[in-house]
Amino acid sequence: MPVEMMSMDDPVNRRQNGTLTGRERDVLNGLLTGLSNKEIAREHGLSEVTIKHHLKSLRSKLGARNRTHAVCRAIELGIAEEGVQPL
């Protein structure tokens, strides 16, 4: 079902397409610039395990199978921040 047709009043859709947290946005921006989990973790002073946790949540919200698909979905949905250039 196209994203545009889903009702945001439905709790399931709200979970999948909910607002990204600040850390999820940080991880997404790192993915968009081609950083590894380790590089994203180092940049934000977090552990690599924590980045993996945020990435899992991000993928769930975007309906993405992997990190590359997450980047594609973010661009499709128009939630990739302007000024962050994908590699």
matplotlib code that plots the C-alpha trace (Angstrom):
import matplotlib.pyplot as plt

x = [0.0, 1.4, 2.5, 0.2, -2.8, -2.1, -4.0, -1.7, -4.6, -3.9, -1.5, 0.4, 1.1, 2.1, 4.7, 6.1, 6.1, 6.4, 8.7, 12.3, 14.2, 17.2, 19.6, 17.7, 18.2, 21.9, 22.2, 20.3, 22.6, 25.6, 24.2, 23.5, 27.1, 28.3, 29.7, 30.0, 28.4, 31.7, 32.3, 28.8, 29.4, 32.7, 31.2, 28.5, 30.4, 28.3, 29.0, 28.6, 26.0, 23.9, 24.2, 23.0, 20.0, 19.1, 19.6, 17.2, 14.6, 15.2, 14.8, 11.6, 10.1, 11.1, 10.1, 13.6, 15.3, 18.9, 20.9, 21.0, 17.2, 16.8, 18.7, 16.5, 13.3, 14.4, 15.0, 11.7, 9.8, 11.5, 12.9, 16.5, 17.8, 18.8, 22.5, 23.4, 24.7, 24.5, 27.8]
y = [0.0, 3.4, 5.6, 8.4, 6.1, 5.0, 6.6, 8.2, 7.7, 4.0, 3.2, 0.6, 3.2, 5.8, 3.3, 2.5, 6.0, 7.8, 10.8, 9.9, 10.6, 12.9, 9.9, 8.1, 11.3, 11.3, 7.7, 8.4, 11.4, 9.1, 6.5, 9.2, 10.3, 6.7, 6.3, 2.9, 2.1, 2.5, 6.0, 7.1, 5.9, 7.7, 10.9, 11.0, 9.6, 6.4, 2.7, 0.8, -1.4, 1.7, 2.8, -0.7, -0.3, 3.1, 1.7, -1.2, 1.2, 3.5, 0.6, -0.5, 3.0, 3.3, -0.2, -0.9, -4.3, -3.0, 0.2, 0.8, 0.4, 2.8, 5.5, 4.8, 4.9, 8.2, 9.8, 8.4, 9.7, 13.1, 12.9, 13.0, 16.3, 18.9, 19.6, 16.0, 14.6, 10.8, 9.3]
z = [0.0, -0.9, 2.0, 0.9, 1.3, 4.9, 7.7, 10.3, 12.8, 12.8, 15.7, 13.6, 10.9, 13.5, 14.8, 11.3, 10.0, 13.3, 13.9, 14.0, 17.3, 17.2, 17.4, 14.6, 12.5, 13.5, 12.4, 9.1, 8.4, 9.0, 6.6, 4.0, 4.1, 3.8, 7.4, 9.0, 12.4, 14.1, 12.5, 13.4, 17.0, 17.2, 15.8, 18.5, 21.4, 21.5, 21.4, 18.2, 19.9, 20.6, 17.0, 15.9, 18.2, 16.7, 13.2, 13.9, 15.1, 12.2, 9.7, 11.4, 11.1, 7.5, 6.6, 5.3, 5.0, 5.5, 5.8, 2.1, 1.8, 4.8, 2.8, -0.3, 1.8, 3.6, 0.2, -1.2, 1.8, 1.7, 5.2, 4.3, 5.6, 3.0, 2.8, 3.6, 0.4, -0.2, -1.4]

ax = plt.figure().add_subplot(projection="3d")
ax.plot(x, y, z, "-o")
ax.set_aspect("equal")
plt.show()
